[in-house]
Amino acid sequence: MYLNHINNLVFKEFLDILNSISPLSPESKRVLQKHLSFRTLSKGDYLLNHGETCRHIYFVNKGFLRIFYYKNGKNITEWFAREKNFCFSITSYFNKTPSDLIIESIEDSEVIFLSRKGLEELRKCNLEVANLIIEFLSHSLIASQKRMESIQFETAKKRYQNLLKEQPEIIHQVSLHNIATFLGITQETLSRIRAQI
């Protein structure tokens, strides 16, 4: 009973966050809540494994996640999802195919699952949920575009400085190797940049 009460409070806060993205009536929140679930992760747990199909959008209620993939035997960081942020394997989610991305908990975390199946059902009959999906995807596309432009046009030093500005705590949460692969540089280059700052 106590756990259900905690989950309801967490879901209420989450639905308020969705409402800030796109307005939701109390009824829309009520039907959306039916498609939410909650999971706690320990440091090192995998939220999504390689080869699994991504069937949810994930929201980091507490904690910190890393999204990565393997290339030539090396793990490459694609994204970091900090507290109060979303993440998912985009290609797997939309194509309903096995994921090449892996989502790992960098520290003990709480994650809310928003069901793809539930969203698809509601999208067809609820205009507010349809609008929410459009707004959410717009934000995701903009974030992906900004990351691509950063890799293409910014210097490695500028990318590192931006990362520290946006996520100053990251240097204490993940290894230099993971930061380097996220920035698209070698760990040696990152060490030189850090020595200059």
MODELLER restraints for C-alpha pairs under 7 A, 6 or more apart:
rsr = mdl.restraints
at = mdl.atoms
rsr.add(forms.Gaussian(group=physical.xy_distance, feature=features.Distance(at['CA:11:A'], at['CA:33:A']), mean=6.96, stdev=0.5))
rsr.add(forms.Gaussian(group=physical.xy_distance, feature=features.Distance(at['CA:15:A'], at['CA:29:A']), mean=6.29, stdev=0.5))
rsr.add(forms.Gaussian(group=physical.xy_distance, feature=features.Distance(at['CA:21:A'], at['CA:132:A']), mean=6.83, stdev=0.5))
rsr.add(forms.Gaussian(group=physical.xy_distance, feature=features.Distance(at['CA:21:A'], at['CA:135:A']), mean=6.68, stdev=0.5))
rsr.add(forms.Gaussian(group=physical.xy_distance, feature=features.Distance(at['CA:22:A'], at['CA:131:A']), mean=6.76, stdev=0.5))
rsr.add(forms.Gaussian(group=physical.xy_distance, feature=features.Distance(at['CA:22:A'], at['CA:132:A']), mean=5.11, stdev=0.5))
rsr.add(forms.Gaussian(group=physical.xy_distance, feature=features.Distance(at['CA:22:A'], at['CA:135:A']), mean=6.70, stdev=0.5))
rsr.add(forms.Gaussian(group=physical.xy_distance, feature=features.Distance(at['CA:23:A'], at['CA:128:A']), mean=6.94, stdev=0.5))
rsr.add(forms.Gaussian(group=physical.xy_distance, feature=features.Distance(at['CA:24:A'], at['CA:128:A']), mean=5.98, stdev=0.5))
rsr.add(forms.Gaussian(group=physical.xy_distance, feature=features.Distance(at['CA:35:A'], at['CA:114:A']), mean=6.09, stdev=0.5))
rsr.add(forms.Gaussian(group=physical.xy_distance, feature=features.Distance(at['CA:35:A'], at['CA:115:A']), mean=5.57, stdev=0.5))
rsr.add(forms.Gaussian(group=physical.xy_distance, feature=features.Distance(at['CA:35:A'], at['CA:118:A']), mean=5.54, stdev=0.5))
rsr.add(forms.Gaussian(group=physical.xy_distance, feature=features.Distance(at['CA:36:A'], at['CA:112:A']), mean=6.75, stdev=0.5))
rsr.add(forms.Gaussian(group=physical.xy_distance, feature=features.Distance(at['CA:36:A'], at['CA:113:A']), mean=5.52, stdev=0.5))
rsr.add(forms.Gaussian(group=physical.xy_distance, feature=features.Distance(at['CA:36:A'], at['CA:114:A']), mean=4.97, stdev=0.5))
rsr.add(forms.Gaussian(group=physical.xy_distance, feature=features.Distance(at['CA:36:A'], at['CA:115:A']), mean=6.49, stdev=0.5))
rsr.add(forms.Gaussian(group=physical.xy_distance, feature=features.Distance(at['CA:37:A'], at['CA:112:A']), mean=5.76, stdev=0.5))
rsr.add(forms.Gaussian(group=physical.xy_distance, feature=features.Distance(at['CA:37:A'], at['CA:113:A']), mean=5.04, stdev=0.5))
rsr.add(forms.Gaussian(group=physical.xy_distance, feature=features.Distance(at['CA:37:A'], at['CA:114:A']), mean=6.88, stdev=0.5))
rsr.add(forms.Gaussian(group=physical.xy_distance, feature=features.Distance(at['CA:38:A'], at['CA:111:A']), mean=5.88, stdev=0.5))
rsr.add(forms.Gaussian(group=physical.xy_distance, feature=features.Distance(at['CA:38:A'], at['CA:112:A']), mean=4.62, stdev=0.5))
rsr.add(forms.Gaussian(group=physical.xy_distance, feature=features.Distance(at['CA:38:A'], at['CA:113:A']), mean=6.04, stdev=0.5))
rsr.add(forms.Gaussian(group=physical.xy_distance, feature=features.Distance(at['CA:39:A'], at['CA:110:A']), mean=5.89, stdev=0.5))
rsr.add(forms.Gaussian(group=physical.xy_distance, feature=features.Distance(at['CA:39:A'], at['CA:111:A']), mean=5.38, stdev=0.5))
rsr.add(forms.Gaussian(group=physical.xy_distance, feature=features.Distance(at['CA:39:A'], at['CA:112:A']), mean=6.52, stdev=0.5))
rsr.add(forms.Gaussian(group=physical.xy_distance, feature=features.Distance(at['CA:40:A'], at['CA:109:A']), mean=5.75, stdev=0.5))
rsr.add(forms.Gaussian(group=physical.xy_distance, feature=features.Distance(at['CA:40:A'], at['CA:110:A']), mean=4.48, stdev=0.5))
rsr.add(forms.Gaussian(group=physical.xy_distance, feature=features.Distance(at['CA:40:A'], at['CA:111:A']), mean=6.27, stdev=0.5))
rsr.add(forms.Gaussian(group=physical.xy_distance, feature=features.Distance(at['CA:41:A'], at['CA:105:A']), mean=6.67, stdev=0.5))
rsr.add(forms.Gaussian(group=physical.xy_distance, feature=features.Distance(at['CA:41:A'], at['CA:108:A']), mean=5.57, stdev=0.5))
rsr.add(forms.Gaussian(group=physical.xy_distance, feature=features.Distance(at['CA:41:A'], at['CA:109:A']), mean=5.03, stdev=0.5))
rsr.add(forms.Gaussian(group=physical.xy_distance, feature=features.Distance(at['CA:41:A'], at['CA:110:A']), mean=6.20, stdev=0.5))
rsr.add(forms.Gaussian(group=physical.xy_distance, feature=features.Distance(at['CA:42:A'], at['CA:105:A']), mean=6.86, stdev=0.5))
rsr.add(forms.Gaussian(group=physical.xy_distance, feature=features.Distance(at['CA:42:A'], at['CA:107:A']), mean=6.50, stdev=0.5))
rsr.add(forms.Gaussian(group=physical.xy_distance, feature=features.Distance(at['CA:42:A'], at['CA:108:A']), mean=4.36, stdev=0.5))
rsr.add(forms.Gaussian(group=physical.xy_distance, feature=features.Distance(at['CA:42:A'], at['CA:109:A']), mean=6.43, stdev=0.5))
rsr.add(forms.Gaussian(group=physical.xy_distance, feature=features.Distance(at['CA:43:A'], at['CA:105:A']), mean=5.31, stdev=0.5))
rsr.add(forms.Gaussian(group=physical.xy_distance, feature=features.Distance(at['CA:43:A'], at['CA:106:A']), mean=5.32, stdev=0.5))
rsr.add(forms.Gaussian(group=physical.xy_distance, feature=features.Distance(at['CA:43:A'], at['CA:107:A']), mean=4.15, stdev=0.5))
rsr.add(forms.Gaussian(group=physical.xy_distance, feature=features.Distance(at['CA:43:A'], at['CA:108:A']), mean=4.72, stdev=0.5))
rsr.add(forms.Gaussian(group=physical.xy_distance, feature=features.Distance(at['CA:44:A'], at['CA:104:A']), mean=6.20, stdev=0.5))
rsr.add(forms.Gaussian(group=physical.xy_distance, feature=features.Distance(at['CA:44:A'], at['CA:105:A']), mean=5.30, stdev=0.5))
rsr.add(forms.Gaussian(group=physical.xy_distance, feature=features.Distance(at['CA:44:A'], at['CA:106:A']), mean=5.97, stdev=0.5))
rsr.add(forms.Gaussian(group=physical.xy_distance, feature=features.Distance(at['CA:45:A'], at['CA:104:A']), mean=5.85, stdev=0.5))
rsr.add(forms.Gaussian(group=physical.xy_distance, feature=features.Distance(at['CA:45:A'], at['CA:105:A']), mean=5.43, stdev=0.5))
rsr.add(forms.Gaussian(group=physical.xy_distance, feature=features.Distance(at['CA:46:A'], at['CA:103:A']), mean=5.76, stdev=0.5))
rsr.add(forms.Gaussian(group=physical.xy_distance, feature=features.Distance(at['CA:46:A'], at['CA:104:A']), mean=4.44, stdev=0.5))
rsr.add(forms.Gaussian(group=physical.xy_distance, feature=features.Distance(at['CA:46:A'], at['CA:105:A']), mean=6.19, stdev=0.5))
rsr.add(forms.Gaussian(group=physical.xy_distance, feature=features.Distance(at['CA:47:A'], at['CA:103:A']), mean=5.31, stdev=0.5))
rsr.add(forms.Gaussian(group=physical.xy_distance, feature=features.Distance(at['CA:47:A'], at['CA:104:A']), mean=5.84, stdev=0.5))
rsr.add(forms.Gaussian(group=physical.xy_distance, feature=features.Distance(at['CA:48:A'], at['CA:102:A']), mean=5.37, stdev=0.5))
rsr.add(forms.Gaussian(group=physical.xy_distance, feature=features.Distance(at['CA:48:A'], at['CA:103:A']), mean=4.97, stdev=0.5))
rsr.add(forms.Gaussian(group=physical.xy_distance, feature=features.Distance(at['CA:49:A'], at['CA:102:A']), mean=4.96, stdev=0.5))
rsr.add(forms.Gaussian(group=physical.xy_distance, feature=features.Distance(at['CA:49:A'], at['CA:103:A']), mean=6.73, stdev=0.5))
rsr.add(forms.Gaussian(group=physical.xy_distance, feature=features.Distance(at['CA:50:A'], at['CA:99:A']), mean=5.55, stdev=0.5))
rsr.add(forms.Gaussian(group=physical.xy_distance, feature=features.Distance(at['CA:50:A'], at['CA:100:A']), mean=5.36, stdev=0.5))
rsr.add(forms.Gaussian(group=physical.xy_distance, feature=features.Distance(at['CA:50:A'], at['CA:101:A']), mean=5.92, stdev=0.5))
rsr.add(forms.Gaussian(group=physical.xy_distance, feature=features.Distance(at['CA:50:A'], at['CA:102:A']), mean=5.38, stdev=0.5))
rsr.add(forms.Gaussian(group=physical.xy_distance, feature=features.Distance(at['CA:51:A'], at['CA:98:A']), mean=4.43, stdev=0.5))
rsr.add(forms.Gaussian(group=physical.xy_distance, feature=features.Distance(at['CA:51:A'], at['CA:99:A']), mean=4.98, stdev=0.5))
rsr.add(forms.Gaussian(group=physical.xy_distance, feature=features.Distance(at['CA:51:A'], at['CA:100:A']), mean=6.32, stdev=0.5))
rsr.add(forms.Gaussian(group=physical.xy_distance, feature=features.Distance(at['CA:52:A'], at['CA:98:A']), mean=4.93, stdev=0.5))
rsr.add(forms.Gaussian(group=physical.xy_distance, feature=features.Distance(at['CA:52:A'], at['CA:99:A']), mean=5.52, stdev=0.5))
rsr.add(forms.Gaussian(group=physical.xy_distance, feature=features.Distance(at['CA:53:A'], at['CA:92:A']), mean=5.76, stdev=0.5))
rsr.add(forms.Gaussian(group=physical.xy_distance, feature=features.Distance(at['CA:53:A'], at['CA:93:A']), mean=6.92, stdev=0.5))
rsr.add(forms.Gaussian(group=physical.xy_distance, feature=features.Distance(at['CA:53:A'], at['CA:96:A']), mean=6.15, stdev=0.5))
rsr.add(forms.Gaussian(group=physical.xy_distance, feature=features.Distance(at['CA:53:A'], at['CA:97:A']), mean=5.55, stdev=0.5))
rsr.add(forms.Gaussian(group=physical.xy_distance, feature=features.Distance(at['CA:53:A'], at['CA:98:A']), mean=4.47, stdev=0.5))
rsr.add(forms.Gaussian(group=physical.xy_distance, feature=features.Distance(at['CA:53:A'], at['CA:99:A']), mean=5.55, stdev=0.5))
rsr.add(forms.Gaussian(group=physical.xy_distance, feature=features.Distance(at['CA:54:A'], at['CA:89:A']), mean=6.09, stdev=0.5))
rsr.add(forms.Gaussian(group=physical.xy_distance, feature=features.Distance(at['CA:54:A'], at['CA:92:A']), mean=5.47, stdev=0.5))
rsr.add(forms.Gaussian(group=physical.xy_distance, feature=features.Distance(at['CA:54:A'], at['CA:93:A']), mean=4.88, stdev=0.5))
rsr.add(forms.Gaussian(group=physical.xy_distance, feature=features.Distance(at['CA:54:A'], at['CA:99:A']), mean=6.67, stdev=0.5))
rsr.add(forms.Gaussian(group=physical.xy_distance, feature=features.Distance(at['CA:55:A'], at['CA:93:A']), mean=5.91, stdev=0.5))
rsr.add(forms.Gaussian(group=physical.xy_distance, feature=features.Distance(at['CA:55:A'], at['CA:115:A']), mean=6.33, stdev=0.5))
rsr.add(forms.Gaussian(group=physical.xy_distance, feature=features.Distance(at['CA:55:A'], at['CA:116:A']), mean=5.46, stdev=0.5))
rsr.add(forms.Gaussian(group=physical.xy_distance, feature=features.Distance(at['CA:56:A'], at['CA:113:A']), mean=5.73, stdev=0.5))
rsr.add(forms.Gaussian(group=physical.xy_distance, feature=features.Distance(at['CA:56:A'], at['CA:114:A']), mean=5.22, stdev=0.5))
rsr.add(forms.Gaussian(group=physical.xy_distance, feature=features.Distance(at['CA:56:A'], at['CA:115:A']), mean=4.62, stdev=0.5))
rsr.add(forms.Gaussian(group=physical.xy_distance, feature=features.Distance(at['CA:56:A'], at['CA:116:A']), mean=5.14, stdev=0.5))
rsr.add(forms.Gaussian(group=physical.xy_distance, feature=features.Distance(at['CA:57:A'], at['CA:87:A']), mean=6.35, stdev=0.5))
rsr.add(forms.Gaussian(group=physical.xy_distance, feature=features.Distance(at['CA:57:A'], at['CA:88:A']), mean=5.34, stdev=0.5))
rsr.add(forms.Gaussian(group=physical.xy_distance, feature=features.Distance(at['CA:57:A'], at['CA:113:A']), mean=5.94, stdev=0.5))
rsr.add(forms.Gaussian(group=physical.xy_distance, feature=features.Distance(at['CA:57:A'], at['CA:114:A']), mean=5.08, stdev=0.5))
rsr.add(forms.Gaussian(group=physical.xy_distance, feature=features.Distance(at['CA:57:A'], at['CA:115:A']), mean=6.65, stdev=0.5))
rsr.add(forms.Gaussian(group=physical.xy_distance, feature=features.Distance(at['CA:57:A'], at['CA:116:A']), mean=7.00, stdev=0.5))
rsr.add(forms.Gaussian(group=physical.xy_distance, feature=features.Distance(at['CA:58:A'], at['CA:86:A']), mean=5.52, stdev=0.5))
rsr.add(forms.Gaussian(group=physical.xy_distance, feature=features.Distance(at['CA:58:A'], at['CA:87:A']), mean=5.31, stdev=0.5))
rsr.add(forms.Gaussian(group=physical.xy_distance, feature=features.Distance(at['CA:58:A'], at['CA:88:A']), mean=5.96, stdev=0.5))
rsr.add(forms.Gaussian(group=physical.xy_distance, feature=features.Distance(at['CA:58:A'], at['CA:111:A']), mean=6.43, stdev=0.5))
rsr.add(forms.Gaussian(group=physical.xy_distance, feature=features.Distance(at['CA:58:A'], at['CA:112:A']), mean=5.78, stdev=0.5))
rsr.add(forms.Gaussian(group=physical.xy_distance, feature=features.Distance(at['CA:58:A'], at['CA:113:A']), mean=4.97, stdev=0.5))
rsr.add(forms.Gaussian(group=physical.xy_distance, feature=features.Distance(at['CA:58:A'], at['CA:114:A']), mean=6.35, stdev=0.5))
rsr.add(forms.Gaussian(group=physical.xy_distance, feature=features.Distance(at['CA:59:A'], at['CA:84:A']), mean=6.62, stdev=0.5))
rsr.add(forms.Gaussian(group=physical.xy_distance, feature=features.Distance(at['CA:59:A'], at['CA:85:A']), mean=5.71, stdev=0.5))
rsr.add(forms.Gaussian(group=physical.xy_distance, feature=features.Distance(at['CA:59:A'], at['CA:86:A']), mean=4.42, stdev=0.5))
rsr.add(forms.Gaussian(group=physical.xy_distance, feature=features.Distance(at['CA:59:A'], at['CA:87:A']), mean=6.52, stdev=0.5))
rsr.add(forms.Gaussian(group=physical.xy_distance, feature=features.Distance(at['CA:59:A'], at['CA:111:A']), mean=5.52, stdev=0.5))
rsr.add(forms.Gaussian(group=physical.xy_distance, feature=features.Distance(at['CA:59:A'], at['CA:112:A']), mean=5.07, stdev=0.5))
rsr.add(forms.Gaussian(group=physical.xy_distance, feature=features.Distance(at['CA:59:A'], at['CA:113:A']), mean=6.62, stdev=0.5))
rsr.add(forms.Gaussian(group=physical.xy_distance, feature=features.Distance(at['CA:60:A'], at['CA:82:A']), mean=6.59, stdev=0.5))
rsr.add(forms.Gaussian(group=physical.xy_distance, feature=features.Distance(at['CA:60:A'], at['CA:83:A']), mean=5.10, stdev=0.5))
rsr.add(forms.Gaussian(group=physical.xy_distance, feature=features.Distance(at['CA:60:A'], at['CA:84:A']), mean=5.30, stdev=0.5))
rsr.add(forms.Gaussian(group=physical.xy_distance, feature=features.Distance(at['CA:60:A'], at['CA:85:A']), mean=5.53, stdev=0.5))
rsr.add(forms.Gaussian(group=physical.xy_distance, feature=features.Distance(at['CA:60:A'], at['CA:86:A']), mean=6.29, stdev=0.5))
rsr.add(forms.Gaussian(group=physical.xy_distance, feature=features.Distance(at['CA:60:A'], at['CA:110:A']), mean=6.16, stdev=0.5))
rsr.add(forms.Gaussian(group=physical.xy_distance, feature=features.Distance(at['CA:60:A'], at['CA:111:A']), mean=4.75, stdev=0.5))
rsr.add(forms.Gaussian(group=physical.xy_distance, feature=features.Distance(at['CA:60:A'], at['CA:112:A']), mean=6.60, stdev=0.5))
rsr.add(forms.Gaussian(group=physical.xy_distance, feature=features.Distance(at['CA:61:A'], at['CA:83:A']), mean=5.70, stdev=0.5))
rsr.add(forms.Gaussian(group=physical.xy_distance, feature=features.Distance(at['CA:61:A'], at['CA:84:A']), mean=5.33, stdev=0.5))
rsr.add(forms.Gaussian(group=physical.xy_distance, feature=features.Distance(at['CA:61:A'], at['CA:110:A']), mean=5.33, stdev=0.5))
rsr.add(forms.Gaussian(group=physical.xy_distance, feature=features.Distance(at['CA:61:A'], at['CA:111:A']), mean=5.45, stdev=0.5))
rsr.add(forms.Gaussian(group=physical.xy_distance, feature=features.Distance(at['CA:61:A'], at['CA:112:A']), mean=6.68, stdev=0.5))
rsr.add(forms.Gaussian(group=physical.xy_distance, feature=features.Distance(at['CA:62:A'], at['CA:83:A']), mean=5.07, stdev=0.5))
rsr.add(forms.Gaussian(group=physical.xy_distance, feature=features.Distance(at['CA:62:A'], at['CA:109:A']), mean=5.17, stdev=0.5))
rsr.add(forms.Gaussian(group=physical.xy_distance, feature=features.Distance(at['CA:62:A'], at['CA:110:A']), mean=4.92, stdev=0.5))
rsr.add(forms.Gaussian(group=physical.xy_distance, feature=features.Distance(at['CA:63:A'], at['CA:82:A']), mean=6.51, stdev=0.5))
rsr.add(forms.Gaussian(group=physical.xy_distance, feature=features.Distance(at['CA:63:A'], at['CA:83:A']), mean=5.49, stdev=0.5))
rsr.add(forms.Gaussian(group=physical.xy_distance, feature=features.Distance(at['CA:63:A'], at['CA:107:A']), mean=5.86, stdev=0.5))
rsr.add(forms.Gaussian(group=physical.xy_distance, feature=features.Distance(at['CA:63:A'], at['CA:108:A']), mean=5.83, stdev=0.5))
rsr.add(forms.Gaussian(group=physical.xy_distance, feature=features.Distance(at['CA:63:A'], at['CA:109:A']), mean=4.03, stdev=0.5))
rsr.add(forms.Gaussian(group=physical.xy_distance, feature=features.Distance(at['CA:63:A'], at['CA:110:A']), mean=6.36, stdev=0.5))
rsr.add(forms.Gaussian(group=physical.xy_distance, feature=features.Distance(at['CA:64:A'], at['CA:81:A']), mean=5.90, stdev=0.5))
rsr.add(forms.Gaussian(group=physical.xy_distance, feature=features.Distance(at['CA:64:A'], at['CA:82:A']), mean=4.58, stdev=0.5))
rsr.add(forms.Gaussian(group=physical.xy_distance, feature=features.Distance(at['CA:64:A'], at['CA:83:A']), mean=6.02, stdev=0.5))
rsr.add(forms.Gaussian(group=physical.xy_distance, feature=features.Distance(at['CA:64:A'], at['CA:105:A']), mean=6.15, stdev=0.5))
rsr.add(forms.Gaussian(group=physical.xy_distance, feature=features.Distance(at['CA:64:A'], at['CA:106:A']), mean=5.55, stdev=0.5))
rsr.add(forms.Gaussian(group=physical.xy_distance, feature=features.Distance(at['CA:64:A'], at['CA:107:A']), mean=5.82, stdev=0.5))
rsr.add(forms.Gaussian(group=physical.xy_distance, feature=features.Distance(at['CA:64:A'], at['CA:109:A']), mean=6.39, stdev=0.5))
rsr.add(forms.Gaussian(group=physical.xy_distance, feature=features.Distance(at['CA:65:A'], at['CA:80:A']), mean=5.89, stdev=0.5))
rsr.add(forms.Gaussian(group=physical.xy_distance, feature=features.Distance(at['CA:65:A'], at['CA:81:A']), mean=5.02, stdev=0.5))
rsr.add(forms.Gaussian(group=physical.xy_distance, feature=features.Distance(at['CA:65:A'], at['CA:82:A']), mean=6.33, stdev=0.5))
rsr.add(forms.Gaussian(group=physical.xy_distance, feature=features.Distance(at['CA:65:A'], at['CA:103:A']), mean=6.65, stdev=0.5))
rsr.add(forms.Gaussian(group=physical.xy_distance, feature=features.Distance(at['CA:65:A'], at['CA:104:A']), mean=5.55, stdev=0.5))
rsr.add(forms.Gaussian(group=physical.xy_distance, feature=features.Distance(at['CA:65:A'], at['CA:105:A']), mean=4.51, stdev=0.5))
rsr.add(forms.Gaussian(group=physical.xy_distance, feature=features.Distance(at['CA:65:A'], at['CA:106:A']), mean=5.30, stdev=0.5))
rsr.add(forms.Gaussian(group=physical.xy_distance, feature=features.Distance(at['CA:66:A'], at['CA:79:A']), mean=6.09, stdev=0.5))
rsr.add(forms.Gaussian(group=physical.xy_distance, feature=features.Distance(at['CA:66:A'], at['CA:80:A']), mean=4.69, stdev=0.5))
rsr.add(forms.Gaussian(group=physical.xy_distance, feature=features.Distance(at['CA:66:A'], at['CA:81:A']), mean=6.23, stdev=0.5))
rsr.add(forms.Gaussian(group=physical.xy_distance, feature=features.Distance(at['CA:66:A'], at['CA:103:A']), mean=5.69, stdev=0.5))
rsr.add(forms.Gaussian(group=physical.xy_distance, feature=features.Distance(at['CA:66:A'], at['CA:104:A']), mean=5.24, stdev=0.5))
rsr.add(forms.Gaussian(group=physical.xy_distance, feature=features.Distance(at['CA:66:A'], at['CA:105:A']), mean=6.39, stdev=0.5))
rsr.add(forms.Gaussian(group=physical.xy_distance, feature=features.Distance(at['CA:66:A'], at['CA:106:A']), mean=6.41, stdev=0.5))
rsr.add(forms.Gaussian(group=physical.xy_distance, feature=features.Distance(at['CA:67:A'], at['CA:77:A']), mean=5.99, stdev=0.5))
rsr.add(forms.Gaussian(group=physical.xy_distance, feature=features.Distance(at['CA:67:A'], at['CA:78:A']), mean=5.46, stdev=0.5))
rsr.add(forms.Gaussian(group=physical.xy_distance, feature=features.Distance(at['CA:67:A'], at['CA:79:A']), mean=5.05, stdev=0.5))
rsr.add(forms.Gaussian(group=physical.xy_distance, feature=features.Distance(at['CA:67:A'], at['CA:80:A']), mean=6.12, stdev=0.5))
rsr.add(forms.Gaussian(group=physical.xy_distance, feature=features.Distance(at['CA:67:A'], at['CA:101:A']), mean=6.48, stdev=0.5))
rsr.add(forms.Gaussian(group=physical.xy_distance, feature=features.Distance(at['CA:67:A'], at['CA:102:A']), mean=5.60, stdev=0.5))
rsr.add(forms.Gaussian(group=physical.xy_distance, feature=features.Distance(at['CA:67:A'], at['CA:103:A']), mean=4.48, stdev=0.5))
rsr.add(forms.Gaussian(group=physical.xy_distance, feature=features.Distance(at['CA:67:A'], at['CA:104:A']), mean=6.42, stdev=0.5))
rsr.add(forms.Gaussian(group=physical.xy_distance, feature=features.Distance(at['CA:68:A'], at['CA:75:A']), mean=6.43, stdev=0.5))
rsr.add(forms.Gaussian(group=physical.xy_distance, feature=features.Distance(at['CA:68:A'], at['CA:76:A']), mean=5.37, stdev=0.5))
rsr.add(forms.Gaussian(group=physical.xy_distance, feature=features.Distance(at['CA:68:A'], at['CA:77:A']), mean=4.23, stdev=0.5))
rsr.add(forms.Gaussian(group=physical.xy_distance, feature=features.Distance(at['CA:68:A'], at['CA:78:A']), mean=4.98, stdev=0.5))
rsr.add(forms.Gaussian(group=physical.xy_distance, feature=features.Distance(at['CA:68:A'], at['CA:79:A']), mean=6.92, stdev=0.5))
rsr.add(forms.Gaussian(group=physical.xy_distance, feature=features.Distance(at['CA:68:A'], at['CA:101:A']), mean=5.54, stdev=0.5))
rsr.add(forms.Gaussian(group=physical.xy_distance, feature=features.Distance(at['CA:68:A'], at['CA:102:A']), mean=5.32, stdev=0.5))
rsr.add(forms.Gaussian(group=physical.xy_distance, feature=features.Distance(at['CA:68:A'], at['CA:103:A']), mean=6.55, stdev=0.5))
rsr.add(forms.Gaussian(group=physical.xy_distance, feature=features.Distance(at['CA:69:A'], at['CA:75:A']), mean=5.48, stdev=0.5))
rsr.add(forms.Gaussian(group=physical.xy_distance, feature=features.Distance(at['CA:69:A'], at['CA:76:A']), mean=5.37, stdev=0.5))
rsr.add(forms.Gaussian(group=physical.xy_distance, feature=features.Distance(at['CA:69:A'], at['CA:77:A']), mean=6.66, stdev=0.5))
rsr.add(forms.Gaussian(group=physical.xy_distance, feature=features.Distance(at['CA:69:A'], at['CA:100:A']), mean=6.24, stdev=0.5))
rsr.add(forms.Gaussian(group=physical.xy_distance, feature=features.Distance(at['CA:69:A'], at['CA:101:A']), mean=4.91, stdev=0.5))
rsr.add(forms.Gaussian(group=physical.xy_distance, feature=features.Distance(at['CA:69:A'], at['CA:102:A']), mean=5.99, stdev=0.5))
rsr.add(forms.Gaussian(group=physical.xy_distance, feature=features.Distance(at['CA:70:A'], at['CA:76:A']), mean=5.99, stdev=0.5))
rsr.add(forms.Gaussian(group=physical.xy_distance, feature=features.Distance(at['CA:76:A'], at['CA:181:A']), mean=5.28, stdev=0.5))
rsr.add(forms.Gaussian(group=physical.xy_distance, feature=features.Distance(at['CA:76:A'], at['CA:182:A']), mean=6.76, stdev=0.5))
rsr.add(forms.Gaussian(group=physical.xy_distance, feature=features.Distance(at['CA:77:A'], at['CA:178:A']), mean=5.85, stdev=0.5))
rsr.add(forms.Gaussian(group=physical.xy_distance, feature=features.Distance(at['CA:77:A'], at['CA:181:A']), mean=5.48, stdev=0.5))
rsr.add(forms.Gaussian(group=physical.xy_distance, feature=features.Distance(at['CA:77:A'], at['CA:182:A']), mean=4.71, stdev=0.5))
rsr.add(forms.Gaussian(group=physical.xy_distance, feature=features.Distance(at['CA:78:A'], at['CA:182:A']), mean=5.79, stdev=0.5))
rsr.add(forms.Gaussian(group=physical.xy_distance, feature=features.Distance(at['CA:79:A'], at['CA:182:A']), mean=6.80, stdev=0.5))
rsr.add(forms.Gaussian(group=physical.xy_distance, feature=features.Distance(at['CA:81:A'], at['CA:87:A']), mean=6.33, stdev=0.5))
rsr.add(forms.Gaussian(group=physical.xy_distance, feature=features.Distance(at['CA:89:A'], at['CA:99:A']), mean=6.60, stdev=0.5))
rsr.add(forms.Gaussian(group=physical.xy_distance, feature=features.Distance(at['CA:89:A'], at['CA:101:A']), mean=6.29, stdev=0.5))
rsr.add(forms.Gaussian(group=physical.xy_distance, feature=features.Distance(at['CA:92:A'], at['CA:98:A']), mean=5.79, stdev=0.5))
rsr.add(forms.Gaussian(group=physical.xy_distance, feature=features.Distance(at['CA:92:A'], at['CA:99:A']), mean=5.01, stdev=0.5))
rsr.add(forms.Gaussian(group=physical.xy_distance, feature=features.Distance(at['CA:122:A'], at['CA:129:A']), mean=6.45, stdev=0.5))
rsr.add(forms.Gaussian(group=physical.xy_distance, feature=features.Distance(at['CA:123:A'], at['CA:129:A']), mean=5.66, stdev=0.5))
rsr.add(forms.Gaussian(group=physical.xy_distance, feature=features.Distance(at['CA:123:A'], at['CA:130:A']), mean=4.60, stdev=0.5))
rsr.add(forms.Gaussian(group=physical.xy_distance, feature=features.Distance(at['CA:150:A'], at['CA:159:A']), mean=6.72, stdev=0.5))
rsr.add(forms.Gaussian(group=physical.xy_distance, feature=features.Distance(at['CA:156:A'], at['CA:183:A']), mean=6.88, stdev=0.5))
rsr.add(forms.Gaussian(group=physical.xy_distance, feature=features.Distance(at['CA:157:A'], at['CA:193:A']), mean=6.03, stdev=0.5))
rsr.add(forms.Gaussian(group=physical.xy_distance, feature=features.Distance(at['CA:159:A'], at['CA:183:A']), mean=6.57, stdev=0.5))
rsr.add(forms.Gaussian(group=physical.xy_distance, feature=features.Distance(at['CA:160:A'], at['CA:183:A']), mean=6.99, stdev=0.5))
rsr.add(forms.Gaussian(group=physical.xy_distance, feature=features.Distance(at['CA:176:A'], at['CA:187:A']), mean=6.58, stdev=0.5))
rsr.add(forms.Gaussian(group=physical.xy_distance, feature=features.Distance(at['CA:177:A'], at['CA:187:A']), mean=5.64, stdev=0.5))
rsr.add(forms.Gaussian(group=physical.xy_distance, feature=features.Distance(at['CA:180:A'], at['CA:186:A']), mean=5.70, stdev=0.5))
rsr.add(forms.Gaussian(group=physical.xy_distance, feature=features.Distance(at['CA:180:A'], at['CA:187:A']), mean=5.34, stdev=0.5))
rsr.add(forms.Gaussian(group=physical.xy_distance, feature=features.Distance(at['CA:180:A'], at['CA:190:A']), mean=6.08, stdev=0.5))
